[in-house]
Amino acid sequence: MKRYLTILFAFLTLSLTAQDNIRAFKPGEWLKFRLHYGILNASYATLQVYSAKIDSVPVYHVVGKGKTTGFASLFFKVDDTYESYFGKEDGKPYKFIRKIYEGGYTKDIEINFDHDSDTAILNDKKNNKKFNFTFKDSIQDLISAFYYLRNNYKLEDLVIGEDIELAMLYDDDGIFKFRLRYLGKEVLKTKYGKVECLKFRPFVQSGRVFKEQESLSLWVSNDKNKIPIRVKADLAVGSIKADLDGYNGLKNQFKIIMD
């Protein structure tokens, strides 16, 4: 399962979301996901929102964690942490941290964004290397993108079959365009009951990990929270699925369809 869990955890944070002119989240929001690889309950991932300041700027501080548990951890241990600091008013990222351990594979990355000069410095602490990037217009990191989209896209602006693109800086590979296609509404059965969702198809690179570019599907709740409900991926070997397993501190009501 090398790197599969991290990839899926990453796409959990990239679930497209929308709002009706109100905030979709608040400090104290906590989401938990259970990941399955085949018949194994392979891992858990969490996202939690805090308040903080960077250079006197009020920011949200989001911490994401992913870990293997139980039987799966005997074969492949994962212990990943992702952090993002982004503006409360404009959603711009100020700092991104990625510390991962995946079966002996490690990374320790910190990115600092300067929006006055439209530059970002990526510090690869493990290899003692620094990379400078210049960006135009808006830019997001892996975590801030999720929360930015929750507050800046409206459901009525989504068109079935059309894509949304977002510039992102994630690793030393540089800035890339993340592309996500809206596929419409779908009702899912969950541990909480039936939930009406918006379904999306992120485009991924086919090859060693994913079977095809369209191997990944994700569903987010069609309410004012727009939280990920499910993610499924067809991998080169097997498949993996993540389901919402716990939540707390939602800003808005979580809508469950009552039969």
Sequence and secondary structure as in RCSB ss.txt:
>XXXX:A:sequence
MKRYLTILFAFLTLSLTAQDNIRAFKPGEWLKFRLHYGILNASYATLQVYSAKIDSVPVYHVVGKGKTTGFASLF
FKVDDTYESYFGKEDGKPYKFIRKIYEGGYTKDIEINFDHDSDTAILNDKKNNKKFNFTFKDSIQDLISAFYYLR
NNYKLEDLVIGEDIELAMLYDDDGIFKFRLRYLGKEVLKTKYGKVECLKFRPFVQSGRVFKEQESLSLWVSNDKN
KIPIRVKADLAVGSIKADLDGYNGLKNQFKIIMD
>XXXX:A:secstr
 TTHHHHHHHHHTT     SSS S  TT EEEEEEEETTEEEEEEEEEEEEEEETTEEEEEEEEEEEE HHHHHH
  EEEEEEEEEETTT  EEEEEEEEEETTEEEEEEEEEETTTTEEEEEETTTTEEEEEE  S  B HHHHHHHHH
HH  GGG  TT EEEEEEE STT EEEEEEEEEEEEEEEETTEEEEEEEEEE   BTTTBSSTT EEEEEESSSS
  EEEEEEEBSSSEEEEEEEEEE  SS    B  
